[in-house]
Every structure is written in C-alpha cells, then in structure tokens.
Amino acid sequence: MSLYSQVLRPLLFQTTDPEKLHRTVITGCSILGKFPVVYPALDAYFTVTDSRLRQNLWGLIFPAPLGLAAGFDKNADGVNIWSHLGFGFAEIGSVTRHGQPGNPPPRLFRLPEDEAVINRMGFNNDGADVVAQKLVHQQSAIPLGINLGKSKITPLEEAPEDYCYSFEKLYSFGDYFVVNVSSPNTPGLRELQNVTRLEEIFKALQAVNSAQKPLLVKIAPDLADADIDAVVDLAQSYGLAGVIATNTTIGREGLKNIRAKAEAGGLSGAPVRQRSTEVIRKIYRRTEGKLLIIGVGGIFHPQDAWEKMAAGASLLQTYTGWIYEGPHLPYLIHRGLLNLMEQQGLKHLSEIVGRDV
C-alpha cells in the first residue's frame, strides 16, 4: 500500500467535493506546466524511459503505452505537463463546437468500495474556439489526441456539421482525433452509434481530413455484440485509424454501493474492467488485428494493463485508476509491464498485443 492510498486518498475523499478536487488538480497541473524548471524532477519521479515501451503507431512516436483519457483535461489546461507525469500520450476534451456548462451539480460521485466513479458531467467545456486559443500557447511533448463531442443544442441531424466545425478548428493542434458518440450524459448522443447516423459523421469528417490525421471512434461497453461489429465494420470501410474501447457504462450490476444505483450517469473504474476487455478482444478478432485499439476501463495495476494488451489493445488510457491509485500510477504500470515482459521473455511491448486471442 502506498502513502497515497493509505493516507492522502482517504483524507481527500473525506474532505473534498469530487468536482472541486478535480478543478484544483487541473489548476495545479496548469501552473506546473508553466515552469519548465520542474520538468526534470518530475521526469525522474514519474517517467519510465525504455525502448521496449516505445511504439511507432500512425507515424507517431508513443514513448509509453499508458495515456491520459479524455474527460480529465477537458479544456487543454494541462497539455504542457502530462508527459512529465509519466503518460505516453494524452487526450483532451471532450470538446464541443459550442461552449456549454454541462449538467447541473452534483454530477460527479466516488464509489470507493467499488473502486469506481459515476459522472454525468454533460460535456462541460469552453468550446472549440476557446480551446484552440489555449492550444496556441502550449506544446505537448507526447502525442496529443482531441476528443470531439456533439453540442447539446445541436439537433442529431446536424451532428456531422457540429463535429466538422470542431475538427477543422482544432485540426492543426491534434495528432489524432476521436469521435465521441458514446457518452451517456448528452441526451440522444448514443443514438449516433447507429450506423446510418455514424456513417454521415465519418463521411463528413474524412472529407475535410486533408492531412489524413488518425481518426478514431469511441464506443460504449453497453453496445450489443452485433452493434459493435457494425460500428467496427463501418470504421474500417471509412478508413478510420482505430477504436477506443470503451466509454463509461450505464449498467450498475454488482455494485456494493446501493445508493449509487439510483444515480444517473456513466460508471467508470473497476466495474467496467471485464466488459471493456471483452470488447477489445471482440474488435481484435473481428478486424484480425488490423484496426488499432486503445483500451480503457478499470486499469489500476500492471496486470490489468497486460490483460487489455493481450486482448488486442496497442495503447491504454486511464482516468479513474489514476484517481484511486494516485499520480505514480503511470510509473507503476510501465515498470510493471516491463517486469511482466521479462518474466515472459518478451523483448518489446508489441509482442503482448493480441497474444491471448
């Protein structure tokens, strides 16, 4: 047990409102990012540098497989700092065309006994124009993804234009982009996972993707297997670069926290671990490993990361695990993966991918 999990986390969880703590952490990261003098010390403490973890994917260099998932840095406030906290890449957003406050609070709930979080934030963000201005003044040392969402005020039939606006406004800043149609917290959004509507979005985005930047789609763990197949087939037919599996779930099965079952929103963390891994394995088999997968959902320990990669994920993301395990999680995951590789006699991270499929 670490000092964070034994002392600091219980104290923070007992005394601080979840959303207030999140804002405090983002503010602190933003401030740290303005002082390069601290970077070497942070690198020494949080970062694992090893050629066995390094991957060239889509022509981008990922120094390590674990990235920061979308939802944490919604407005690109901490872009300068994420590489120095041990992440191999970072994804900002979700960013919508129109700035919006999101759903009314309370909208973020911790479930410590389940190692989970429920959120119904509702794509609260400053909007594509403001985020673009912030990115002018920041520089990421690792690949930067930009997660795109639909504005709440935009009708479903106008979704392609809404996504395209944000895509074009932010195009020069992102190394890859993600079509988020799977958040449960924007009314009607998940209807865009229907292949007819999704095809319109993919077609519109690829038409303006002049430099052919990697475009991914993020799917829900609640999709039926047949619907996953349909989305994956459509992604391949439109030349998408990958799939993020998975978003949060609306399911509440097996939770110890009884009160949480009545809270609306997306559930993340340990309870979604198994299903997200199942979805990863299904996509990998469906595509025969030809569509890159970013695995996310319940990554708390090196074994969790190994299982997702062995199921077919080339990259990983964390959010809830970082909250529960603390800022040293990227270091522990990357060092743990190296140890597991040595035990298995593997020479490079890529040898894990799909080995259990």
N, C-alpha and C positions, 0 to 999 in steps of 0.2 A: 504494500500500500504506500502510495506517495504522500508527501506532505500536503499536496493539493487536495487529494481525495480524503485524507484523514482530517485535515484542519480547515483549509481555506474554502473548499467547496461547501461543506456543511454550514459554515459561517455565512457565506454569500447567499446560499439558498434560503437560509432562515431570515436574513435581514434585508434582502434587496429584491424589489419587484423585478421579474424577469426582463421586461422590456427596458426598464430603466438601467439595469445592469448591462444589457446589450448596447444601449446608447453610450454608456460610459466606456465600454471596451472599444467601441468603434472610434470614439473621440480620442482615446489614448493611443490607438494604433495610428490614427491620422497625425497626431502630434509627433509620435516617434518617427514616422516616415519623413518628417521634415528635417531630421538631424542625422545625416549620413555618418557622423562620428560614432554613433552607437551600432552601426551595422556589423562591424567585425565581432563585437562582443556577442551580439545576437546570433550571428552565424555560428560562432564557436559553440554556443549552448544548444541551439535548436536544429542545426542543419547537419544532415549526413551527406557527405560528398563521396560518391563511389561510382566508378564507371559501370559497375554491374547493374546499377539502378537507372542508368541513363538510357533514354529511348528517343529515336527519331521517328516521329509519327506525323503524317501530313506535311512533312518537311519542316516540322517544328521540333526543337530540342526540349524534351522534358527531363530535367535533371533527376527527378524522383517521381514515383507514381502517384503519391497522395496529394490531392489538391483540395482547395477550399471550395465547398459547394456554394451555389447561388443561394441567396437569402440572407447571408450574413453581412456582406458588404453591398447593400442594395444600391448605394449611390456613388460608388467608386471613391470612398473616402480613404481607404487604406491600401490603395494599389501599390504604393512605394514599399510597403513593409512586408507583404505576405511572403516573399521569397526568403526574407531574413528570419521568419518564424518557422522555417523548415518545409514549407509547401513547395511541391514541384510545379504547380500551376495554380491559378486562381480564377474563379468565375464570379463576376459581379452581376447584380440585378436580383430579381427580375426588373427590367426597365420597360416602361410603357411609353407610348407616344406622348400621352398627357400626364403631367404630374398629378398624383392623387394621394389623399391622406390614408387610404385603406379603410379597413373596418374599424368600428368604434372599440376602444378598450373596455375591459380586459380582453386581450386577444392572443396571449402567449402564456402557456401553462407548463410547469415542470411536473413530471411524474417520477420522482426519484426511485420509488420502489419498483418501477418498470424500466428504469433507465431510458426514459422517453420524454418527448416534448409534444404538446399539441399546440399548433398555431393556426390562427385564422386572420393573419395579417392583412390579406387582401391586396397584395401588390402595392403596398405603400412605397412610393418613391418620388423623386423630384422630377421625373420625366426626361425624355431623351435629350432635349435641348440643353438642360442644365447639366446632366451627366456628361455630355460631350464637352462642355466648357471645363468641367473638372478634370477630364482626362487630358486636356491640352497641357496641363501643368504637372502631370505625373508620368512616371516611366516604370513599367514593370520589368524586372529582371528575369521573369519567368513567363511562359505563355499565358496570355490573358483571354479568358472567354467572356462573352457578353450574352447573358440570358435575356431573351425578349419575351414580354408578355403582352396580352391584349388589354387595352384601356377598358375600364369598367363601363364608360359611357359609350363605347363603340359597339354598335349592333354586330351580331355574329356575321351577318352577310358582308360587312365592311372590314372584317378582320384582316384579310390579305393586305389591304392598303395601310391599315394600322401597323402591322408588323413591318411592312416595307419602309414606312417612314422612319421608324426607329433604326432599322437595319442600315439604311443609307446615311442617316445622321451620325451613326456610331461606327460606320464601316472602317474608317482609317485607324481606329483605335483597337479593334478586336483582332486577336489571332484566330479565334474561331467563334461561331455564334450558335446559340441554342434556341430552338422554337419551343417555348414552354406552353403546352396546351393541356397540362395535366394537374395544375394546382386546383385543389377543391374549394378554394376560397374566393374565386371570382365567379359570380353567377353565370352558368351556362358555358364556362370555359371548356370543360371536359367534353362538351359536345363537339368541339373542334377536333377531337381524336377520331371522329367519324371520317372514314377515308375520303368521302366526297368533299367535305369541307377542308380536310387536311391537304388534299391534292391541290386545291386552289391556293393555299398558303405556300406550299412548296414551289409550285409553278411560278408564283409571283416573285418569291424571293430569289430563286435561281435565275430568273430573267434579269435581275439587277445585280447579280453576284459577278461583277465584271472580272475580278481577280480570282474567282473560284475559291474563295476562302472556305474552309471547312464549315459545313452547316450540319447541325445535329438536331435531333428531336428528343425531348424528354417525355417519357411516358409514365403512366400511373401503374402502381402494382395491382390495382383493382380491375384492370382490364382482363376480360376472359382470354383464354389462350388463342382462340380463333381471331380475336380482335388484335392481339399482339402480332400474330402472323400477318394480318392485313396491313398494319402500320409499317412493319418491317419491310414487307414486300414493296410497299409504296415508297418508302425511304430509298430503297435500292434502285427502284425504277427512275427516281428523280436525282440520282447521283449524290445523295446525302453522304456525309463522311462518317456518321456514326449515330449511336443511340445512347442516351443516358437512362440507365435503369437502376433505381426508379425514383419517382417523386414520393411524397407522403401518401399515406393511406387513410381512407375514411373508415376502415374497419376498426373494431375495438375488441376483437376476440382475445381472450386470455389475459386481459389487464387485471392487475391486482388492485389498482386504484379504481374503486367502484364509481366514485363521483365523476371521474374523467369520462366515463362512458356517455354522460349526458352533454359533454362539451362538444360543440361543433368545431370542425377544422381538420387539418391534416395531422396525422400521427407519424412521428419520426423516431428513430432510435432503434433500440434492441428489438422491439416487437415486429419491425418490418424486415429484419435481417434475413430471415429464411426465405421470405417471398421474393425479395429483391434478387437474391442469389438464384432462385428458381427461374426468374425471368431472364437473368443474364444467361444462364445455361440454355434456355429455350431459344433465345436470339442467336447465340453462338452456333447452335445446331442448325437452326433454320438457314443461316447465312453461310454455314461452313467456314466460319471464322473470317469472312471477307468484309464484314461491317464492324468497324471498331466500336467497342463498348466501354463506356465509363460506368463503373459500378459504384452505387451509393446506397446506403441504408444499413445502419447498425454496425458500422466499423468502429470498434472500441479497442481491439487487440490485434497483434500481428496475425494470429490465426484467422481472424475474421477477414483480413485483407487477403491472405493466402487463398481462402476458400472462394472469394469472389474472382480472383485472378484465375484460379484453377478452373472455375466455371466458364471463363471466357472473357473477363474484363482485362483490358490492357492498361487502363488508368482507373483511379479510385478517387472518391471525394468524401469528405467528412464535414459535418456541421454539429449534429447532436453529440456525437462521440467526443468532439473537441470540448464541448461544454462540460461533459461529465468527467472526462479523463484529464483535462487541463491542457495548457499550452505546450507541454512537452510531447503531446501525442504524435505529431509527425515524426519526431526523432525516434520515438519508441517503435512506431510502425515500420519505419525504414530500417532501423537497426535489427528489428525482429525478423523482417523479411530476409535480410542478409543472413541471419543465423539459420533460418529455416532452409534457405538455399544451400548453405554449406552442409547442413545435415543430409540433404538430398543429392548432394554432389552436382548442383547446377551452377553454371558459370555466368548466366545472365538472366535478368528478370523475365525476359520474353519466353524463357523455357517453362515458366509456370503457366502461362496463358493457355487455357483450354485443356490442360493435362488430365483433368478428371472427367472430361466429356467423352 
